[in-house]
Amino acid sequence: MTNLCDMNNQQSYDAALAQLHEILAQLEGGTPLPMEQYVALARKAKSLIEECRAYLVGVEQEIESLVNS
C-alpha cells in the first residue's frame, strides 16, 4: 500500500493550500483584475482544490485501513 501521508505528499498538500490562500487574498484584495485573470485564478483554484481533496481522501482511506486492520 502506498503511504499517502508521506512527507512529499504532505508538502504538496501544504503548498497547494498556501497557493489557494494566495489566490483568495488576490480575489478579496479589492484591486480590480482583468476578467481573464479572474478566470485563470478560478481555474488554478479549482485544480488546487481537486489536488487537496484527492490527498485528503487518500489520507482518510489510509486511516480507515489502519483502524480496520
C-alpha positions as CSV (number, residue, x, y, z in Angstrom):
1,M,0.0,0.0,0.0
2,T,1.3,3.5,-0.8
3,N,1.7,5.7,2.2
4,L,-0.3,8.8,1.2
5,C,0.8,10.6,4.4
6,D,4.5,10.7,3.5
7,M,6.4,13.9,3.6
8,N,6.3,14.6,-0.1
9,N,2.5,14.4,-0.3
10,Q,2.2,16.4,2.8
11,Q,4.5,19.1,1.4
12,S,2.5,19.1,-1.9
13,Y,-0.8,19.5,0.1
14,D,0.7,22.3,2.2
15,A,2.0,24.1,-0.9
16,A,-1.4,23.7,-2.7
17,L,-3.2,25.0,0.4
18,A,-0.8,28.0,0.6
19,Q,-1.5,28.8,-3.1
20,L,-5.2,28.7,-2.5
21,H,-4.8,31.2,0.3
22,E,-2.8,33.4,-2.0
23,I,-5.5,33.2,-4.7
24,L,-8.2,34.0,-2.2
25,A,-6.2,37.0,-1.0
26,Q,-5.9,38.3,-4.5
27,L,-9.6,37.9,-5.1
28,E,-10.6,39.5,-1.9
29,G,-7.9,42.2,-2.2
30,G,-10.3,44.7,-3.7
31,T,-8.0,45.5,-6.6
32,P,-9.9,45.2,-9.9
33,L,-8.4,42.5,-12.1
34,P,-9.0,41.8,-15.8
35,M,-11.7,39.2,-16.4
36,E,-9.1,36.9,-17.9
37,Q,-7.1,36.9,-14.7
38,Y,-10.2,36.1,-12.6
39,V,-10.8,33.2,-14.9
40,A,-7.2,32.0,-14.7
41,L,-7.3,32.3,-10.9
42,A,-10.6,30.3,-10.7
43,R,-9.1,27.6,-12.9
44,K,-6.0,27.3,-10.8
45,A,-8.0,27.3,-7.6
46,K,-10.2,24.5,-8.9
47,S,-7.2,22.4,-9.8
48,L,-5.6,23.0,-6.4
49,I,-8.9,22.1,-4.6
50,E,-9.0,18.9,-6.6
51,E,-5.4,18.1,-5.6
52,C,-6.1,18.8,-1.9
53,R,-9.3,16.8,-2.0
54,A,-7.6,13.8,-3.5
55,Y,-4.9,13.9,-0.9
56,L,-7.4,14.1,2.0
57,V,-9.5,11.3,0.5
58,G,-6.3,9.2,0.4
59,V,-5.4,10.0,4.0
60,E,-8.9,9.2,5.1
61,Q,-8.7,5.8,3.3
62,E,-5.4,5.1,4.9
63,I,-6.6,5.9,8.3
64,E,-9.7,3.7,7.8
65,S,-7.5,0.9,6.7
66,L,-5.3,1.2,9.8
67,V,-8.3,1.4,12.1
68,N,-10.0,-1.6,10.5
69,S,-6.9,-3.9,10.4
